[in-house]
Amino acid sequence: MSMRSVAPGFFAAERVDRPGTELVFEVAVEAGALAAQGRTVYALHP
């Protein structure tokens, strides 16, 4: 696994450089599709 130094003594995991691979983005797309159909979608984030 390659790691990138982001600050002295701190290394970010490789997955940090791959946004869009997380499930949260898939959930957001699905929520948007449901809202577009007129369904009630509750955001559980600030």
mmCIF file as Biopython writes it, N, C-alpha, C and O atoms, coordinates in Angstrom:
data_model
#
loop_
_atom_site.group_PDB
_atom_site.id
_atom_site.type_symbol
_atom_site.label_atom_id
_atom_site.label_alt_id
_atom_site.label_comp_id
_atom_site.label_asym_id
_atom_site.label_entity_id
_atom_site.label_seq_id
_atom_site.pdbx_PDB_ins_code
_atom_site.Cartn_x
_atom_site.Cartn_y
_atom_site.Cartn_z
_atom_site.occupancy
_atom_site.B_iso_or_equiv
_atom_site.auth_seq_id
_atom_site.auth_asym_id
_atom_site.pdbx_PDB_model_num
ATOM 1   N N  . MET A ? 1  ? 0.844   -1.173 0.000  1.0 0.0 1  A 1 
ATOM 2   C CA . MET A ? 1  ? 0.000   0.000  0.000  1.0 0.0 1  A 1 
ATOM 3   C C  . MET A ? 1  ? 0.886   1.232  0.000  1.0 0.0 1  A 1 
ATOM 4   O O  . MET A ? 1  ? 1.795   1.345  0.823  1.0 0.0 1  A 1 
ATOM 5   N N  . SER A ? 2  ? 0.627   2.166  -0.925 1.0 0.0 2  A 1 
ATOM 6   C CA . SER A ? 2  ? 1.423   3.380  -0.940 1.0 0.0 2  A 1 
ATOM 7   C C  . SER A ? 2  ? 0.732   4.435  -0.110 1.0 0.0 2  A 1 
ATOM 8   O O  . SER A ? 2  ? -0.492  4.561  -0.141 1.0 0.0 2  A 1 
ATOM 9   N N  . MET A ? 3  ? 1.506   5.183  0.623  1.0 0.0 3  A 1 
ATOM 10  C CA . MET A ? 3  ? 0.936   6.230  1.468  1.0 0.0 3  A 1 
ATOM 11  C C  . MET A ? 3  ? 1.617   7.546  1.153  1.0 0.0 3  A 1 
ATOM 12  O O  . MET A ? 3  ? 2.804   7.588  0.832  1.0 0.0 3  A 1 
ATOM 13  N N  . ARG A ? 4  ? 0.862   8.602  1.247  1.0 0.0 4  A 1 
ATOM 14  C CA . ARG A ? 4  ? 1.341   9.937  0.903  1.0 0.0 4  A 1 
ATOM 15  C C  . ARG A ? 4  ? 1.455   10.759 2.182  1.0 0.0 4  A 1 
ATOM 16  O O  . ARG A ? 4  ? 0.533   10.778 2.997  1.0 0.0 4  A 1 
ATOM 17  N N  . SER A ? 5  ? 2.584   11.436 2.356  1.0 0.0 5  A 1 
ATOM 18  C CA . SER A ? 5  ? 2.785   12.287 3.515  1.0 0.0 5  A 1 
ATOM 19  C C  . SER A ? 5  ? 2.016   13.584 3.321  1.0 0.0 5  A 1 
ATOM 20  O O  . SER A ? 5  ? 2.222   14.287 2.331  1.0 0.0 5  A 1 
ATOM 21  N N  . VAL A ? 6  ? 1.128   13.907 4.262  1.0 0.0 6  A 1 
ATOM 22  C CA . VAL A ? 6  ? 0.348   15.141 4.169  1.0 0.0 6  A 1 
ATOM 23  C C  . VAL A ? 6  ? 0.810   16.176 5.187  1.0 0.0 6  A 1 
ATOM 24  O O  . VAL A ? 6  ? 0.457   17.351 5.089  1.0 0.0 6  A 1 
ATOM 25  N N  . ALA A ? 7  ? 1.588   15.741 6.149  1.0 0.0 7  A 1 
ATOM 26  C CA . ALA A ? 7  ? 2.173   16.621 7.156  1.0 0.0 7  A 1 
ATOM 27  C C  . ALA A ? 7  ? 3.298   15.831 7.817  1.0 0.0 7  A 1 
ATOM 28  O O  . ALA A ? 7  ? 3.293   14.601 7.777  1.0 0.0 7  A 1 
ATOM 29  N N  . PRO A ? 8  ? 4.238   16.505 8.407  1.0 0.0 8  A 1 
ATOM 30  C CA . PRO A ? 8  ? 5.326   15.774 9.056  1.0 0.0 8  A 1 
ATOM 31  C C  . PRO A ? 8  ? 4.792   14.740 10.057 1.0 0.0 8  A 1 
ATOM 32  O O  . PRO A ? 8  ? 4.085   15.087 11.003 1.0 0.0 8  A 1 
ATOM 33  N N  . GLY A ? 9  ? 5.134   13.494 9.838  1.0 0.0 9  A 1 
ATOM 34  C CA . GLY A ? 9  ? 4.715   12.432 10.739 1.0 0.0 9  A 1 
ATOM 35  C C  . GLY A ? 9  ? 3.312   11.906 10.492 1.0 0.0 9  A 1 
ATOM 36  O O  . GLY A ? 9  ? 2.860   11.019 11.215 1.0 0.0 9  A 1 
ATOM 37  N N  . PHE A ? 10 ? 2.615   12.419 9.502  1.0 0.0 10 A 1 
ATOM 38  C CA . PHE A ? 10 ? 1.247   11.982 9.216  1.0 0.0 10 A 1 
ATOM 39  C C  . PHE A ? 10 ? 1.155   11.527 7.762  1.0 0.0 10 A 1 
ATOM 40  O O  . PHE A ? 10 ? 1.567   12.243 6.850  1.0 0.0 10 A 1 
ATOM 41  N N  . PHE A ? 11 ? 0.621   10.350 7.562  1.0 0.0 11 A 1 
ATOM 42  C CA . PHE A ? 11 ? 0.478   9.799  6.212  1.0 0.0 11 A 1 
ATOM 43  C C  . PHE A ? 11 ? -0.985  9.480  5.936  1.0 0.0 11 A 1 
ATOM 44  O O  . PHE A ? 11 ? -1.664  8.880  6.770  1.0 0.0 11 A 1 
ATOM 45  N N  . ALA A ? 12 ? -1.461  9.877  4.779  1.0 0.0 12 A 1 
ATOM 46  C CA . ALA A ? 12 ? -2.835  9.583  4.378  1.0 0.0 12 A 1 
ATOM 47  C C  . ALA A ? 12 ? -2.875  8.222  3.701  1.0 0.0 12 A 1 
ATOM 48  O O  . ALA A ? 12 ? -1.957  7.855  2.969  1.0 0.0 12 A 1 
ATOM 49  N N  . ALA A ? 13 ? -3.932  7.487  3.947  1.0 0.0 13 A 1 
ATOM 50  C CA . ALA A ? 13 ? -4.108  6.195  3.296  1.0 0.0 13 A 1 
ATOM 51  C C  . ALA A ? 13 ? -4.367  6.400  1.810  1.0 0.0 13 A 1 
ATOM 52  O O  . ALA A ? 13 ? -4.853  7.453  1.395  1.0 0.0 13 A 1 
ATOM 53  N N  . GLU A ? 14 ? -4.043  5.402  1.023  1.0 0.0 14 A 1 
ATOM 54  C CA . GLU A ? 14 ? -4.208  5.478  -0.427 1.0 0.0 14 A 1 
ATOM 55  C C  . GLU A ? 14 ? -5.655  5.768  -0.818 1.0 0.0 14 A 1 
ATOM 56  O O  . GLU A ? 14 ? -5.898  6.475  -1.795 1.0 0.0 14 A 1 
ATOM 57  N N  . ARG A ? 15 ? -6.621  5.229  -0.065 1.0 0.0 15 A 1 
ATOM 58  C CA . ARG A ? 15 ? -8.030  5.420  -0.411 1.0 0.0 15 A 1 
ATOM 59  C C  . ARG A ? 15 ? -8.475  6.882  -0.313 1.0 0.0 15 A 1 
ATOM 60  O O  . ARG A ? 15 ? -9.500  7.253  -0.886 1.0 0.0 15 A 1 
ATOM 61  N N  . VAL A ? 16 ? -7.724  7.704  0.398  1.0 0.0 16 A 1 
ATOM 62  C CA . VAL A ? 16 ? -8.052  9.128  0.503  1.0 0.0 16 A 1 
ATOM 63  C C  . VAL A ? 16 ? -7.925  9.804  -0.860 1.0 0.0 16 A 1 
ATOM 64  O O  . VAL A ? 16 ? -8.624  10.780 -1.134 1.0 0.0 16 A 1 
ATOM 65  N N  . ASP A ? 17 ? -7.054  9.303  -1.701 1.0 0.0 17 A 1 
ATOM 66  C CA . ASP A ? 17 ? -6.844  9.884  -3.026 1.0 0.0 17 A 1 
ATOM 67  C C  . ASP A ? 17 ? -7.830  9.352  -4.067 1.0 0.0 17 A 1 
ATOM 68  O O  . ASP A ? 17 ? -7.717  9.683  -5.247 1.0 0.0 17 A 1 
ATOM 69  N N  . ARG A ? 18 ? -8.785  8.539  -3.647 1.0 0.0 18 A 1 
ATOM 70  C CA . ARG A ? 18 ? -9.755  7.976  -4.580 1.0 0.0 18 A 1 
ATOM 71  C C  . ARG A ? 18 ? -11.188 8.361  -4.210 1.0 0.0 18 A 1 
ATOM 72  O O  . ARG A ? 18 ? -11.997 7.483  -3.909 1.0 0.0 18 A 1 
ATOM 73  N N  . PRO A ? 19 ? -11.516 9.655  -4.227 1.0 0.0 19 A 1 
ATOM 74  C CA . PRO A ? 19 ? -12.893 10.018 -3.880 1.0 0.0 19 A 1 
ATOM 75  C C  . PRO A ? 19 ? -13.864 9.439  -4.887 1.0 0.0 19 A 1 
ATOM 76  O O  . PRO A ? 19 ? -13.509 9.209  -6.043 1.0 0.0 19 A 1 
ATOM 77  N N  . GLY A ? 20 ? -15.060 9.208  -4.458 1.0 0.0 20 A 1 
ATOM 78  C CA . GLY A ? 20 ? -16.064 8.647  -5.339 1.0 0.0 20 A 1 
ATOM 79  C C  . GLY A ? 20 ? -16.190 7.147  -5.235 1.0 0.0 20 A 1 
ATOM 80  O O  . GLY A ? 20 ? -17.105 6.563  -5.815 1.0 0.0 20 A 1 
ATOM 81  N N  . THR A ? 21 ? -15.292 6.512  -4.512 1.0 0.0 21 A 1 
ATOM 82  C CA . THR A ? 21 ? -15.362 5.067  -4.382 1.0 0.0 21 A 1 
ATOM 83  C C  . THR A ? 21 ? -16.113 4.660  -3.123 1.0 0.0 21 A 1 
ATOM 84  O O  . THR A ? 21 ? -16.300 3.471  -2.862 1.0 0.0 21 A 1 
ATOM 85  N N  . GLU A ? 22 ? -16.530 5.621  -2.363 1.0 0.0 22 A 1 
ATOM 86  C CA . GLU A ? 22 ? -17.215 5.317  -1.112 1.0 0.0 22 A 1 
ATOM 87  C C  . GLU A ? 22 ? -18.713 5.119  -1.349 1.0 0.0 22 A 1 
ATOM 88  O O  . GLU A ? 22 ? -19.283 5.717  -2.262 1.0 0.0 22 A 1 
ATOM 89  N N  . LEU A ? 23 ? -19.327 4.310  -0.556 1.0 0.0 23 A 1 
ATOM 90  C CA . LEU A ? 23 ? -20.745 4.017  -0.665 1.0 0.0 23 A 1 
ATOM 91  C C  . LEU A ? 23 ? -21.605 5.267  -0.489 1.0 0.0 23 A 1 
ATOM 92  O O  . LEU A ? 23 ? -22.704 5.335  -1.040 1.0 0.0 23 A 1 
ATOM 93  N N  . VAL A ? 24 ? -21.140 6.234  0.250  1.0 0.0 24 A 1 
ATOM 94  C CA . VAL A ? 24 ? -21.943 7.435  0.510  1.0 0.0 24 A 1 
ATOM 95  C C  . VAL A ? 24 ? -22.330 8.138  -0.785 1.0 0.0 24 A 1 
ATOM 96  O O  . VAL A ? 24 ? -23.412 8.721  -0.863 1.0 0.0 24 A 1 
ATOM 97  N N  . PHE A ? 25 ? -21.483 8.098  -1.790 1.0 0.0 25 A 1 
ATOM 98  C CA . PHE A ? 25 ? -21.810 8.745  -3.054 1.0 0.0 25 A 1 
ATOM 99  C C  . PHE A ? 25 ? -22.927 7.990  -3.778 1.0 0.0 25 A 1 
ATOM 100 O O  . PHE A ? 25 ? -23.787 8.602  -4.410 1.0 0.0 25 A 1 
ATOM 101 N N  . GLU A ? 26 ? -22.908 6.673  -3.684 1.0 0.0 26 A 1 
ATOM 102 C CA . GLU A ? 26 ? -23.976 5.878  -4.286 1.0 0.0 26 A 1 
ATOM 103 C C  . GLU A ? 26 ? -25.305 6.156  -3.589 1.0 0.0 26 A 1 
ATOM 104 O O  . GLU A ? 26 ? -26.344 6.256  -4.243 1.0 0.0 26 A 1 
ATOM 105 N N  . VAL A ? 27 ? -25.272 6.280  -2.280 1.0 0.0 27 A 1 
ATOM 106 C CA . VAL A ? 27 ? -26.480 6.572  -1.512 1.0 0.0 27 A 1 
ATOM 107 C C  . VAL A ? 27 ? -27.015 7.952  -1.889 1.0 0.0 27 A 1 
ATOM 108 O O  . VAL A ? 27 ? -28.227 8.124  -2.023 1.0 0.0 27 A 1 
ATOM 109 N N  . ALA A ? 28 ? -26.144 8.926  -2.061 1.0 0.0 28 A 1 
ATOM 110 C CA . ALA A ? 28 ? -26.568 10.278 -2.430 1.0 0.0 28 A 1 
ATOM 111 C C  . ALA A ? 28 ? -27.254 10.284 -3.793 1.0 0.0 28 A 1 
ATOM 112 O O  . ALA A ? 28 ? -28.244 10.992 -3.979 1.0 0.0 28 A 1 
ATOM 113 N N  . VAL A ? 29 ? -26.746 9.511  -4.741 1.0 0.0 29 A 1 
ATOM 114 C CA . VAL A ? 29 ? -27.364 9.421  -6.067 1.0 0.0 29 A 1 
ATOM 115 C C  . VAL A ? 29 ? -28.750 8.796  -5.952 1.0 0.0 29 A 1 
ATOM 116 O O  . VAL A ? 29 ? -29.712 9.283  -6.547 1.0 0.0 29 A 1 
ATOM 117 N N  . GLU A ? 30 ? -28.842 7.737  -5.198 1.0 0.0 30 A 1 
ATOM 118 C CA . GLU A ? 30 ? -30.137 7.068  -5.015 1.0 0.0 30 A 1 
ATOM 119 C C  . GLU A ? 30 ? -31.134 7.997  -4.320 1.0 0.0 30 A 1 
ATOM 120 O O  . GLU A ? 30 ? -32.303 8.040  -4.704 1.0 0.0 30 A 1 
ATOM 121 N N  . ALA A ? 31 ? -30.697 8.730  -3.318 1.0 0.0 31 A 1 
ATOM 122 C CA . ALA A ? 31 ? -31.575 9.675  -2.620 1.0 0.0 31 A 1 
ATOM 123 C C  . ALA A ? 31 ? -32.045 10.770 -3.569 1.0 0.0 31 A 1 
ATOM 124 O O  . ALA A ? 31 ? -33.208 11.171 -3.521 1.0 0.0 31 A 1 
ATOM 125 N N  . GLY A ? 32 ? -31.167 11.253 -4.422 1.0 0.0 32 A 1 
ATOM 126 C CA . GLY A ? 32 ? -31.536 12.268 -5.401 1.0 0.0 32 A 1 
ATOM 127 C C  . GLY A ? 32 ? -32.574 11.749 -6.383 1.0 0.0 32 A 1 
ATOM 128 O O  . GLY A ? 32 ? -33.498 12.473 -6.753 1.0 0.0 32 A 1 
ATOM 129 N N  . ALA A ? 33 ? -32.428 10.508 -6.802 1.0 0.0 33 A 1 
ATOM 130 C CA . ALA A ? 33 ? -33.384 9.903  -7.724 1.0 0.0 33 A 1 
ATOM 131 C C  . ALA A ? 33 ? -34.753 9.751  -7.073 1.0 0.0 33 A 1 
ATOM 132 O O  . ALA A ? 33 ? -35.779 10.011 -7.701 1.0 0.0 33 A 1 
ATOM 133 N N  . LEU A ? 34 ? -34.762 9.338  -5.835 1.0 0.0 34 A 1 
ATOM 134 C CA . LEU A ? 34 ? -36.035 9.205  -5.119 1.0 0.0 34 A 1 
ATOM 135 C C  . LEU A ? 34 ? -36.700 10.564 -4.932 1.0 0.0 34 A 1 
ATOM 136 O O  . LEU A ? 34 ? -37.911 10.690 -5.110 1.0 0.0 34 A 1 
ATOM 137 N N  . ALA A ? 35 ? -35.921 11.576 -4.574 1.0 0.0 35 A 1 
ATOM 138 C CA . ALA A ? 35 ? -36.462 12.925 -4.401 1.0 0.0 35 A 1 
ATOM 139 C C  . ALA A ? 35 ? -37.027 13.447 -5.725 1.0 0.0 35 A 1 
ATOM 140 O O  . ALA A ? 35 ? -38.059 14.118 -5.735 1.0 0.0 35 A 1 
ATOM 141 N N  . ALA A ? 36 ? -36.365 13.147 -6.827 1.0 0.0 36 A 1 
ATOM 142 C CA . ALA A ? 36 ? -36.831 13.586 -8.144 1.0 0.0 36 A 1 
ATOM 143 C C  . ALA A ? 36 ? -38.169 12.936 -8.505 1.0 0.0 36 A 1 
ATOM 144 O O  . ALA A ? 36 ? -38.931 13.482 -9.302 1.0 0.0 36 A 1 
ATOM 145 N N  . GLN A ? 37 ? -38.447 11.786 -7.924 1.0 0.0 37 A 1 
ATOM 146 C CA . GLN A ? 37 ? -39.721 11.095 -8.157 1.0 0.0 37 A 1 
ATOM 147 C C  . GLN A ? 37 ? -40.815 11.612 -7.226 1.0 0.0 37 A 1 
ATOM 148 O O  . GLN A ? 37 ? -41.950 11.137 -7.266 1.0 0.0 37 A 1 
ATOM 149 N N  . GLY A ? 38 ? -40.466 12.589 -6.389 1.0 0.0 38 A 1 
ATOM 150 C CA . GLY A ? 38 ? -41.443 13.144 -5.460 1.0 0.0 38 A 1 
ATOM 151 C C  . GLY A ? 38 ? -41.483 12.458 -4.109 1.0 0.0 38 A 1 
ATOM 152 O O  . GLY A ? 38 ? -42.335 12.773 -3.279 1.0 0.0 38 A 1 
ATOM 153 N N  . ARG A ? 39 ? -40.572 11.522 -3.877 1.0 0.0 39 A 1 
ATOM 154 C CA . ARG A ? 39 ? -40.517 10.825 -2.584 1.0 0.0 39 A 1 
ATOM 155 C C  . ARG A ? 39 ? -39.891 11.726 -1.543 1.0 0.0 39 A 1 
ATOM 156 O O  . ARG A ? 39 ? -39.068 12.580 -1.873 1.0 0.0 39 A 1 
ATOM 157 N N  . THR A ? 40 ? -40.267 11.547 -0.302 1.0 0.0 40 A 1 
ATOM 158 C CA . THR A ? 40 ? -39.679 12.306 0.792  1.0 0.0 40 A 1 
ATOM 159 C C  . THR A ? 40 ? -38.348 11.666 1.165  1.0 0.0 40 A 1 
ATOM 160 O O  . THR A ? 40 ? -38.281 10.470 1.450  1.0 0.0 40 A 1 
ATOM 161 N N  . VAL A ? 41 ? -37.303 12.463 1.162  1.0 0.0 41 A 1 
ATOM 162 C CA . VAL A ? 41 ? -35.959 11.989 1.520  1.0 0.0 41 A 1 
ATOM 163 C C  . VAL A ? 41 ? -35.459 12.857 2.669  1.0 0.0 41 A 1 
ATOM 164 O O  . VAL A ? 41 ? -35.439 14.082 2.554  1.0 0.0 41 A 1 
ATOM 165 N N  . TYR A ? 42 ? -35.066 12.251 3.744  1.0 0.0 42 A 1 
ATOM 166 C CA . TYR A ? 42 ? -34.565 12.972 4.911  1.0 0.0 42 A 1 
ATOM 167 C C  . TYR A ? 42 ? -33.043 12.909 4.926  1.0 0.0 42 A 1 
ATOM 168 O O  . TYR A ? 42 ? -32.457 11.827 4.936  1.0 0.0 42 A 1 
ATOM 169 N N  . ALA A ? 43 ? -32.409 14.078 4.926  1.0 0.0 43 A 1 
ATOM 170 C CA . ALA A ? 43 ? -30.949 14.144 5.031  1.0 0.0 43 A 1 
ATOM 171 C C  . ALA A ? 43 ? -30.561 13.936 6.491  1.0 0.0 43 A 1 
ATOM 172 O O  . ALA A ? 43 ? -31.080 14.604 7.386  1.0 0.0 43 A 1 
ATOM 173 N N  . LEU A ? 44 ? -29.660 13.020 6.713  1.0 0.0 44 A 1 
ATOM 174 C CA . LEU A ? 44 ? -29.216 12.738 8.084  1.0 0.0 44 A 1 
ATOM 175 C C  . LEU A ? 44 ? -27.824 13.282 8.351  1.0 0.0 44 A 1 
ATOM 176 O O  . LEU A ? 44 ? -27.098 12.773 9.205  1.0 0.0 44 A 1 
ATOM 177 N N  . HIS A ? 45 ? -27.462 14.319 7.615  1.0 0.0 45 A 1 
ATOM 178 C CA . HIS A ? 45 ? -26.165 14.954 7.805  1.0 0.0 45 A 1 
ATOM 179 C C  . HIS A ? 45 ? -26.391 16.448 7.919  1.0 0.0 45 A 1 
ATOM 180 O O  . HIS A ? 45 ? -27.424 16.951 7.478  1.0 0.0 45 A 1 
ATOM 181 N N  . PRO A ? 46 ? -25.442 17.168 8.507  1.0 0.0 46 A 1 
ATOM 182 C CA . PRO A ? 46 ? -25.632 18.623 8.678  1.0 0.0 46 A 1 
ATOM 183 C C  . PRO A ? 46 ? -25.601 19.388 7.376  1.0 0.0 46 A 1 
ATOM 184 O O  . PRO A ? 46 ? -25.748 20.610 7.374  1.0 0.0 46 A 1 
#
